[in-house]
Amino acid sequence: MNYIQFRELFIGGVAFTTRQVMMVLPEFNMANIYRWCKKGYIIKLRNGYYAFRECLGGGRNNYFLSQFIYRPSYISLQTALSLYGLIPEAIFSTTAVSTLKTMTFSNEVSSFAYQTISPKLFWGYERFMMKNGKQAYNLASLEKALLDFLYLNPYYNTEEDFIELRFDDYIMNDVLDRETLLSYSQRFGVSSLDHRLRLLLQVYC
């Protein structure tokens, strides 16, 4: 099988796994994958996971790929907070939370970083479709992304720490739903998180 024939079979999915390939093409020679990677037609995302280079354009394509290579997971933490305009820094990795173990995969596309969260805290996200109407990704709400960030980074615990984060005042006061934020915090059931959250809200009042 040549690359054009392979592409016609799998391009609709943007990315694919070697397992998917073997299910469709049991006699397929996996050496072709290595050869097409060398030619730059496809990109290795992690062992057994690949994407067509022509389909990649950064941004929300990376959100889909993040969940394709490690699931269950959803986009949260710095990537989500940057998307919502809460933090000023450009984020060059794609951050997510998962019920699986903490993990990072680095490849040509991005650095995909995952932090572990308890299954009982795996909520507060929505599913969004890509423009092609085929692929989708899960994205935390602003409120849940902020709580995930505080919960997984407990060393932010003083006024000075929160000031140094340089959160956007407009987002904190006019976009963030504080009632929802406090309600979500109660669902975490962590008193230290409640205390730190209230301190944060006092700093950005």
VMD Tcl script that draws the C-alpha trace (Angstrom):
set ca {
  {0.00 0.00 0.00}
  {1.32 3.43 -0.89}
  {0.92 6.61 1.16}
  {-1.89 8.06 -0.99}
  {-4.01 4.95 -0.47}
  {-3.29 4.96 3.27}
  {-4.09 8.66 3.51}
  {-7.48 8.19 1.86}
  {-8.40 5.59 4.48}
  {-7.35 7.51 7.60}
  {-7.13 11.24 6.83}
  {-10.69 11.83 8.05}
  {-9.64 11.06 11.60}
  {-6.73 13.54 11.56}
  {-4.84 11.13 13.85}
  {-4.71 7.36 14.19}
  {-3.26 4.54 16.25}
  {-1.35 1.51 15.06}
  {-4.12 -0.60 16.57}
  {-6.68 1.13 14.35}
  {-4.49 0.52 11.33}
  {-4.17 -3.19 12.07}
  {-7.92 -3.52 12.59}
  {-8.56 -2.06 9.13}
  {-5.47 -3.46 7.40}
  {-4.37 -6.71 9.11}
  {-1.58 -7.27 6.56}
  {-0.23 -3.73 6.73}
  {3.55 -3.37 7.03}
  {4.22 -1.08 10.01}
  {7.60 -0.20 8.55}
  {5.64 2.12 6.27}
  {4.69 4.26 9.28}
  {8.34 4.75 10.18}
  {9.20 5.57 6.57}
  {6.37 8.11 6.23}
  {7.44 9.74 9.49}
  {10.95 10.11 8.07}
  {9.50 11.75 4.96}
  {7.45 14.13 7.09}
  {4.01 12.97 5.98}
  {2.96 11.96 9.47}
  {4.10 12.85 12.99}
  {4.61 10.53 15.92}
  {2.68 11.80 18.95}
  {3.63 8.98 21.33}
  {4.25 5.26 20.93}
  {1.49 3.88 18.73}
  {-0.17 7.28 18.11}
  {0.31 9.35 14.95}
  {-1.18 12.34 13.14}
  {-1.17 13.61 9.57}
  {1.11 16.64 9.38}
  {-1.15 18.43 6.89}
  {-4.02 18.41 9.43}
  {-2.09 20.13 12.20}
  {-2.25 23.85 12.83}
  {-1.75 24.29 16.56}
  {-4.33 25.86 18.85}
  {-7.45 23.81 19.25}
  {-6.11 21.04 17.07}
  {-3.76 20.42 19.98}
  {-6.73 20.19 22.34}
  {-8.12 17.31 20.32}
  {-4.72 15.61 20.10}
  {-4.25 16.01 23.84}
  {-7.29 13.85 24.49}
  {-6.60 11.51 21.60}
  {-3.27 10.35 23.04}
  {-4.26 10.22 26.73}
  {-7.78 9.70 27.97}
  {-9.89 10.31 29.86}
  {-8.68 13.89 30.09}
  {-9.84 17.44 29.54}
  {-8.05 20.72 28.82}
  {-7.58 22.72 32.01}
  {-4.97 24.50 34.15}
  {-2.68 27.00 32.36}
  {-3.89 26.23 28.84}
  {-7.53 26.84 29.75}
  {-6.73 29.88 31.91}
  {-4.75 31.39 29.03}
  {-7.58 30.67 26.59}
  {-10.03 32.50 28.87}
  {-7.64 35.44 29.19}
  {-7.03 35.06 32.92}
  {-3.26 34.73 32.76}
  {-1.04 36.99 30.65}
  {1.69 34.54 29.68}
  {1.72 32.62 26.42}
  {1.47 28.90 27.16}
  {3.64 26.72 24.94}
  {2.55 23.36 26.32}
  {-0.93 21.86 26.30}
  {-2.08 21.23 29.86}
  {-4.83 18.88 30.93}
  {-6.04 16.85 33.89}
  {-6.72 13.14 33.84}
  {-7.77 10.32 36.12}
  {-4.68 8.48 34.89}
  {-1.20 9.03 36.31}
  {0.68 12.30 35.82}
  {2.38 12.20 32.43}
  {4.06 14.36 29.79}
  {4.50 13.61 26.08}
  {6.75 15.85 23.99}
  {6.74 15.76 20.21}
  {6.92 18.04 17.17}
  {3.40 19.31 17.80}
  {3.58 20.34 21.44}
  {4.41 19.23 24.93}
  {1.28 17.56 26.29}
  {1.23 17.64 30.09}
  {-1.32 15.84 32.27}
  {-1.83 16.05 36.01}
  {-3.73 13.45 37.99}
  {-7.06 14.29 39.55}
  {-9.43 12.07 41.49}
  {-12.30 10.54 39.47}
  {-14.76 12.28 41.83}
  {-13.31 15.63 40.68}
  {-13.41 14.78 36.98}
  {-16.23 17.17 36.02}
  {-16.78 20.84 35.15}
  {-15.93 20.62 31.45}
  {-17.83 20.86 28.17}
  {-17.36 19.06 24.89}
  {-16.65 21.22 21.83}
  {-16.63 20.15 18.20}
  {-13.81 21.07 15.85}
  {-14.64 23.10 12.75}
  {-14.66 19.98 10.58}
  {-17.52 18.61 12.66}
  {-15.74 15.29 13.20}
  {-13.29 15.68 16.08}
  {-14.06 17.07 19.53}
  {-12.28 18.03 22.73}
  {-13.23 18.56 26.37}
  {-12.52 21.97 27.90}
  {-12.90 22.98 31.54}
  {-15.04 25.98 32.35}
  {-13.17 29.04 33.58}
  {-14.29 28.34 37.14}
  {-13.28 24.67 37.08}
  {-9.94 25.40 35.41}
  {-9.12 27.91 38.14}
  {-10.05 25.46 40.88}
  {-8.06 22.67 39.23}
  {-5.08 25.03 39.14}
  {-5.36 25.96 42.81}
  {-6.02 22.38 43.90}
  {-3.03 20.98 42.03}
  {-0.69 23.85 43.00}
  {-1.13 24.18 46.78}
  {2.07 26.21 47.15}
  {0.09 29.28 46.02}
  {-1.22 30.15 49.47}
  {-0.42 33.79 50.34}
  {-1.52 37.19 49.08}
  {1.94 37.71 47.59}
  {1.69 34.42 45.71}
  {-1.66 35.39 44.19}
  {-0.47 38.88 43.26}
  {2.52 37.37 41.45}
  {0.15 35.30 39.31}
  {-0.96 38.58 37.69}
  {-4.47 37.40 36.95}
  {-6.47 39.74 34.72}
  {-8.65 42.01 36.88}
  {-11.42 42.28 34.28}
  {-11.72 38.50 33.93}
  {-11.64 38.03 37.70}
  {-14.33 40.62 38.39}
  {-16.56 40.75 35.31}
  {-16.28 37.36 33.60}
  {-15.63 34.85 36.36}
  {-18.84 33.62 38.02}
  {-17.90 33.79 41.68}
  {-21.04 32.03 42.88}
  {-20.31 29.10 40.60}
  {-16.68 29.16 41.70}
  {-17.58 28.94 45.39}
  {-20.18 26.26 44.69}
  {-17.63 24.19 42.77}
  {-15.11 24.66 45.58}
  {-17.54 23.10 48.05}
  {-17.76 20.02 45.83}
  {-14.01 19.54 46.23}
  {-14.52 19.19 49.97}
  {-11.06 20.53 50.84}
  {-11.07 23.18 53.56}
  {-7.59 24.46 52.70}
  {-8.72 25.02 49.10}
  {-11.73 27.02 50.33}
  {-9.44 29.19 52.44}
  {-6.99 29.83 49.61}
  {-9.80 30.57 47.18}
  {-11.33 33.20 49.46}
  {-7.90 34.77 49.91}
  {-7.49 34.89 46.13}
  {-10.88 36.57 45.72}
  {-9.92 39.17 48.32}
  {-6.76 39.99 46.37}
  {-8.72 40.45 43.13}
  {-11.76 42.28 44.46}
}
mol new
graphics top color blue
foreach p $ca { graphics top sphere $p radius 0.5 }
foreach p [lrange $ca 0 end-1] q [lrange $ca 1 end] { graphics top cylinder $p $q radius 0.2 }
display resetview
